[in-house]
Amino acid sequence: MNLLNRLKMPTAVGILLVVVLGSCEEDLTTVGSGVVGGEPFTAGKAVYDVFAFNKRIEAVRTNKLPVYQIGNYTDPIYGKTAASITTQVQLSVANPTFGNYSASVEETADTDSSTLTIKENETVEEVVLFIPFLTNPKGDRDLDGVADEFDDDPEDANSDSDGDTLTDIQEKALGTDPLNPDTDGDGTNDSLDDDTAANRFPVKYDLDSIFDINGNIPESFNFKVERSTYFLRDLDPNTNFQEAQQYYSSQQFSPTFVSDLLFEGPVEVSNVEELIFKEDDPETEDVDESEEAPTRIAPGIRVSLNAAFFQENILNKEGSSELLSQANFSEFFRGVHLSIPDDVLVLLDITRGNITIKYKYDSVTSSADDTIIESEKEFVLNFIRRDTSTGSVIGNAVNTFINEAYPAEIANGLDNGENASKIYLKGGAGSFAQIKLFDELNGDEIINQIKDKNWIINEANLVFYVDRSTLDAAGTVIEPTKLYLYKDNTNAPVYNQFLESEEDFNSGNFTNYDGGLNKVSGKGQSYKIKITNYINDLIVRDSTNATLNLALTSDIRISSTGKAMLANSTEGEVPVMSSVNPFGTVLYGSDNLPSGQEDKRLKLEIFYTKAN
């Protein structure tokens, strides 16, 4: 995404010598001053109250998501969530012809005048469902072709990860394996071998978003595929079919709306792609097909489905009304239901998945000898798809989340109208917090006081401290890496993306916002969110002091929100990237903190400069 050049934030003129704590109820004491051009300036820090209110999310909209969760994840604090996927299946082409001839041509093959038209006897050989695993999007910082996880030096493309004296970037150019000193296995080191065929080795990936109960990548998990009998509408009849149909995470499809079992069994987890080489055809003497570039299959879920089912419901339906259009097909074959019964959670981009039907059929070589041979073809069924030109999703899939009951302390801390002592944040159909600055109303009185002081706001921060006692007592908690703050009235992010450099925006490292987890000895201690621009909007540009919402995010660059059902059946909006985040955390609030933790109270810190 192309962004404007970084804008300049207001800066103080002068030498800032000493920062002293103030309060919103007292005049600030400032020690020290600097003089620029004979004009004295003072610098200070003011601390203001912040109010936090926990809000439960009963259900979130889960169709049209960027990624889908599947499996079971037990959060040590919030309990277990079971996630499943129900998705439509799309014809790659409407009214398909299997083999060489349509069903209508085959029907008259015995009586027509052509010796080439025969009954083709299309027969399914294998049906493969494939959905690739997600990989670390920031996994190769030095662009040397080696994922950072396996790179000897992730920031130096000239490192030698396999010790064969060729640098990683050199091996990328040569097409040899930077993680194997003898790519072709002939006993000769790559640096000495001038007869290694280029790019004929499997790439090793840094897998992302697949973990077991301990946060580790499992060796395998059980996977289940069933036929869905639930009709997923694309358009909402309540809007006269003008708007997309919305489905929520509370919608359960199994066991009521499933029928045929298409697969049930283990899936091996590998981080290495599979290569499929062609066999040499002895009839083509001048060409060795085995030397051609192999087909590469990325690591992912790859299982064989029930061939008899697809013979009956796809190939045998050639020329029928069921396959005539996608609308007809969606009514006939309503989709598949995917689930993982194990304590493993996987996030998937199902727009990249499909079902491939491999089949054989009879064909005639030529009219000269009328020899019948057996040929092979494939037909692909897609899940939902992403339009390459618009980015919009074609088709429908729904993520179901089933949460077990929260512990009493958490349940009682949600939607009680009280200024929270603990802030409960959980992704998915979890919880978020509403944040009010200065007071519980609109803060107008305090904002006007600040305006009257004519401060130059240099920096304004909200600091959220992690409740380590709760997290440590729970056990192994996967802590969210970043918090997302957005305006309740507009659902727009508090950060301004145009204040970030293009490099920072693309990396998700927002210098003028932060929001990241600060760790000490591997454990999260706090999140700092810079809201300097937001406070300047209030003080300088008379913007509305909106209620702010605090949530988790899987990608802070994506600010879109989706519908959610909140407490008492009220409707709201939550960030889409919070809906796809399975994790949770607990932060200290601003009222009734435990003894000895008062210094971790949530507060607003404003650093300013003032002309005397």
N, C-alpha and C positions, 0 to 999 in steps of 0.2 A: 504494500500500500504506500503510495506517495504522500508524504506529509509536508506541511509548510515548514520552513526553517524554524528552528527553535526561537520562540519569543523570549524577550527579556523580562524577568520578574523585577518588581520595584526593589531597588537596593538603597541602603542608607548612605549618605555622604558623611564621612567622618571616620574616626578611629573608635571602634567599639572596645572599651577597656574591660568593664566588669559587668556580668549579668547577675542580677539579684532577683530572687523570688519575690513576687508580689501576690496579691489576691484580688478577686473581683469585688470585694467588699471594702477594701482599704485603699488609701492612696499608696502608690508604689514608692518605695525608697530606692533611689538609684545612686550608686557610689561610683565616682569617677566620671570624667568627661573628656571629650576630645575637642580640639578647636581646628576648624578648617576655614581658612580665609577670615579668621577673627570671629567666626560664628560658633558658639558652643552647642554641642549636641550631647545627649545622654542616651544610654541604652538600657533596656530592662527586659524583664520577663514577667508576664502576668499569667496566673492560673485561674481557670474558670470551671464552673461545675458542668458536668455532662450527665445526662439521665439516659438510662438504658432499659428497654422493656422487651422481654423475650416473647417471641411469637411462634406459635406452632404452625407447621404446614401440614394439612391433612392429605393433600394430593397435589401433584404438579402435572401440567400438561406434558405428555411424553410421546406424542407423535411429532414427526419432523425434527427429531433431535440430531445433533452432529455425530454423537456416538451413543451406543446403547450398552447398558449393563446386563450381565447375565451371570447367574450363580448365586452364591450365598456368602455374605460377609458379616462377621460378628464383630461389631465395634465394642471394645472392652467397656466403654462408658454407656453407649446408647442401646446396645443389644444387637440382635440379628436382623438383617434385611435379606429377603429372598427376592431375586430379580429374574424375570423371564421376558422373552421377546415373542411377540406375535406379529408376523409380517406378511404382507401380500406377496404374491409371486407374479412376475411380469413376463409376458411373452416377448422374446427378442424380436419377433416379427409376427404380425397378425396373419391368421389363416395360413399357417406354414405348410410347405410341401416337404415330406420326408422322402429321401431317396432322390430320384430324378424326375418322377412324374407325380402329378396330383392324384388324389384318390379317384376322381372322376375318370381320368385317363386309364388308370389301372383297371377300373371296372369293365372297360370295353377292350382290354388288351387282347383277349382271346378271339375277338371278332373283328378287330380293325385291320387295316391293310398293312400296317407297319410290323416288321419282324423285330424292331427294337423295343417296342412297348411290351412289357411283361408285368405280371404281378410281382412286385418287388420283395414281398415277405419281410418287411422291416421288423427287426427284432432287437430289443434293447440288450446290450451287452453289459453295460455298467452305468450307474448314475452316481455322480460325485458332487457332494455339497462342499463348497470351499468358501471360507471367510478368513482373510489374513489377519494375523495379530497386529495390534498397533506397535509401532516402534518409536523409540525416543526421538522426538522431532529436533532436538538440539544435540544429537548424538555424535556429530563429527565436526568439532569446532575448527580444526585446522584443514578440513576439506582434503584429507589425504587418502580417503577411501577406507579408513579404519574407524569403526565406532569408538568413541571415547572410552567406553567401558573396557576395551581390549587394547587400547593404544598405549604404547610405552610412554609417550609424552603427548597428551591430547592437544597441546598448544604448539607443537612443533612438527610440521609436515616432514621434516628431515630426520625424524626419529626412526629407529630400526626396530620395529616391534617383534620381528621373528629372528633377529640376530644373524641374518644371512649377508650382511654388509651392504645390502641395497636399502636405501631409505624407503619409507612408506610411500612417499610421493613418486619415487622412481618406479616402484612396483606397480603403482596405479597406472603410470604411463606405459609400462611394459605389458600389463595385463597378467602379471603373476600375483600369487596370493601373498599379501603382506603379513599374514599370520602363519605361514608355512614356509620354511626355508627351502623345501623341495616340492614345488607346486605339483609337478607331474609324477612324483614318486619314483623317478628313475635312478635315484641314488646320487644325483649330481646337484649340488647346491645351485639355487637360482642365479646367483651372481656369476657362476661359471658355466651355466647351461644356456646355450644359444639355440636350443631346439625345443623350447617349451611353447606349446600352443597358447596363444593369448586368450585370456578371459574364459577359461574352461574349468574354473574352480567355483565351488559354492561359497557365497558370501555369508559371513557371520553377522547377525543382527543383534542390536541391543533392544530386547523386547521391553515393551512398556505396558502398563495397565493390565497386568495379569499377576495375581498373587493369591497365596493361601492364607490361612488364619494367622500365620506368623509374619505375613508380609513378604514371603519368599515366592519365587517362581516355582510352581510344582512340576514334578516330572511328568504327570499325566492327570487327567480328570475325566469323569464320566459325562457323557453328552447324550441328550435325548432330542429326537426330532419327531414331531407328530403332525398329522394333517389338522389344520384349523378349520372349523366349521362356522366360524363367526365372520359375518360379512362386514368388512371395514369400509365404511363409506368415505369417499373422498370429499364430498361437499355436504354441508349441513342443511337438511330440509327445513329447519326452523328459520333459516335466513333466505328461504326461497332458492336454495342451492347457489347462493352468491358468495358464500364464505366457506373456507375449509372446515371440515368436521374436526372437532377437538376431542381428543381422548386423554384420559387422566390415568395416573399411576395406580389408582385404586381399582381400576377395571381388571377383573380376574377372568381369564379365559379357560384355564384348566382347573378341574377336569370336565366342566360342563360342555365346553365348546372345542373339543378335540376328538379325533376319531382314529384313523389308521396310524399305527406305529411304523415310522419309516426308518428309524435307526435308534439303537440304544447300545452304548458300549463305550470303551475308553478312547480317549484322544491323547496321543503322545505329544508332549510339548518339546519342541526343538527350536533353537535359535539359529539354525543353519538352513539355508534354502535348499530345495531339492532340484537337481538338474536331470532332465530327461533328454537323452541323446537319441537321434534317429539311427535306425539300423541301416546298414549298407544294402542297397537293392542290387542283387546280382545282375539284373537285366539292364542296368545302366552302367556299362563298363567304364565310361569316361568320367563318371561322377561317384565320389565316395560320400554318401549322405551322412555317414558317421562323423565326418569332419566338420559338418555344418554347425552353426551356433546352436547350443542346446536350448530347450525350453526351460525357463526358470520359474519355479513355484516358490513363492515366499513362505516363510513359516506361518502356520495358521491352522485353523480347524479344517481338516480334510477327511471326510468320511464317505463311505459308500451307502447309498440309500437303497430301499427296496425296489429292485428292478421290475418285478411283476406289477407293482402299483403304477409305475410310469409307463409300462407297456399298455396297460388297460386304460389309463386316464389321459395319456398324451398321444403316443404313436397310433393307437387304435382309434383315436378320435380324429384322425386326419380327415379334413374336408367337412367336419361336423360343425354345427352352430356353436358348440362350446369353444372352439378355437377361432371362430370367425373374427372376433375383435377382442381387445383387452377387456372391455366392459363385460362381454359375455363370459370370458375366461375367469374374471374376478368373481362373477356370480357362481360359476361352476366350481373352480378350484380356489377356494377362498384364502388360502395361504398355508403357512406352516407355523407351528408353535415350537420354540426352542427353549431348552432349559438345561441346567447343570445341577444335579442333585447334591454334589459334593460341596464341602466348605472351601470353595474356590470362587473368586470373582474375576470376571474377564470383561473388559470394555472393548467393544467392537464397532467398527465403521461398516455397517451392513450394506452401504451403497457399493462397497467393493466386493461383495459376496455374490455367489450365483450357484445354480444347480446345472451341471453339464450332463446331458443324456448322450451317451455314446452308443451308437447302434450300427448294425450291419444290414445290408440289403442286397438283393440280387440285381445284376445289371448285365446288359449284353455288350460285348466288346465292340462289335461292328456288324453291319448288315451282311458282310462277306461270309462269315463263318457261323454267325449266330451263337457264339460261345457265351455261356452264362458264367459270370464270375461273381465272387462275393466282394462287395465294396464296403467301406466304412465312412460314416459321417458323424457329426456332433450337432446337437441342438441345445441352445443355452436358454435357461430360464433365469431371469434376474430377480433379485429382491427389489427393494426400493432403489431408485437411481437418482443421481444428481445431474441435472442439466448442465452440460459443460459451458454453455454460453451465458446462462443466467445464474447458475449456482443453486437454483431452486430444486427441491426434492420432488421427484415424480413417484407417486405411489404412497402407501401408508404402512407404517409399522408402529407398534405401541409397546412401550416398556412398562411392565407391571412391577411395582415395589410393594412387598408385604413386610411391614415392620412389626416386630414383636413389641409388646407394651414397654414403655420407658420405665426405668426405676422411679419410685415414688418421688424422690427429691427433684428429679428433672421434670416429671409430669406436673408437680405442684408449682414449679418455677416458671411455667409457661402460661401466658395469657392471664396472669393474675392482677394486672394493672399496677404492679409495684415496681419501683425503681430497683433494678436487679442488683443483688450482691454478687451473683455469678451469671455470666452470659453464656448461653448454650447455643452453639452453632453446629448444625449438622446438614450435610448435603442431601440430595435426593428429596424425598418427601419428608423433610426433617424440620429444621427450625432456623430462624434468623432473629436479628435484634433490631428494634427501632431506636435510633439515637437522636436525642434532642439536646441542642447546645444552649448553654447559659441558664435556661430555666425550663419548666415543663410546658410552657405556653409557646411564645414566639421569640422571646429574648429581646424584644424591642427596646426595653429600658436600658439594658446593659449595652446593646449595640449603639444606642444613641450616646451613652457615656463615652464609649471608645471613640466615636466620631468627634465628640467635643474635645478630646485630648489631642487630636491631630497627629496621631501616631502614624509612622510608616511601618507597616507590617512586613517584617523581614522573613518570618517563618511562623507557621502555625501547625501544631501537631496534635493528633490524638494517639495516645500510647495505650495499647491493650496488653496487659500482662497475663501470661498463661497461668492458670491455676495448676501449678506443678503438683501440689499435694493430691489433687483429684486424679490427674493423669498418671502419676507414679503409682498410686494405690490401685489403679485399674489394670496395670500390666503393660503389655506392648501396644502402644497407640501409634498409628501412622498419623503424624500431625500434618494438617493442611499447610502448604507452603506459602500461601498468600491469602489475604482478606480483600474483599471487594466492597466498596462503599458507594452507594448510589442514592439519588434523590427520590423520595417517595412520591412527590407530586408529578414528576416527569419521567421517572425510571432512567434518567440519564446518569452516567457515572460522575462522581465528584471530580475525578481527574480530567484534565483537558489534554487530549492526545496531541494537540498542536503545540504544546509546550515541551513535548518529548522529541528527541532526535529520531530520525527514521531508524537508525540502528537500535536505539533503545526500545522503540515501539515494536520492531520486528522480533526482538529478543524477549519482550515482555518484562524488561527491567526498567521500570519507569522511575527515573531519577527524581522527578518532581512530585511523585506520589509515594513511592516505596511500597508499603503494604506487605513486605516480605517477613518471614519468620526469622527472628534473630535467635541464634542458638549459642549455648555455652556447654561445652563438653558433650556435644551431640544432642542436647535436649533443648527444646524451644523455651525461650524466656519471655519474649514479647513480640508484638507487631507494632510498628510505628507507621501511621498514615499521615502524610503531609497534606494538609488542606489549606495551604497558604493562599492559593488562588481563590478558593471558595470564600475564605474570610475576607479577602480583599473585595470580592464581589459584594459582600454584605456591607462593608464599611465605605468603600469608594463608589461602588456602582449601584447601591441601593437595591440589591437583589433580595428576594424573599428568603428568609431563614427557614428553609424547608426541613421537615423531618427527614432524617437520613436513615437508610437501611443498611445493615451490615450483614454480609453473607460470605460463604466460601466461594471459591472460583477455581476452575480447572484451567482457565486461560483468561487472564485479565484483559487481553486485547479484545475479547468478544463481549460486547456490552448489551446484546439483545436480551429481552426478557420474555417470559411466557406466562400464560395464565396459571393461577394456583388457587386451590380452595383452602381458605384459612379457617380459624376457629369460628364456630357458630354459622358455618356455611356461607361466610362472606368470601367474596372474590377478590383476589389481589394479583400482583405480578411479582415474580421472582426471577433472578438471572438464570438463563438457560444453562450457563456453565456451573451454576450451583446445583441445578437439577441432575447433572450428570456426574457430580462429585460424590463418591461414596463415604467420605471421611467425616470426622467430627472432632470438636475440641471444646474446651471449657476455658473461659477467660474470667478475670476478676471484673466486677462491675464497679459501681460508684457508691454503694450504700451498704452498711453493716458488714464490712469485710472482717474476716477472722482476725483474732488478736495476733499482732505481730506482722500482719500483712497490709497495714494501712497505707504504707508507702506505694503500694501497687494499685491504689485507687484509680479508676478511669478518670481522666481529666483532660482539659484542653489547655495546651501550653501555647502562649503567643509571645514571640520574641519581636521586639519593636525598637525603633529609634525615634526620639522626640527632640525637636529643637526647643531649647530653653528660652 
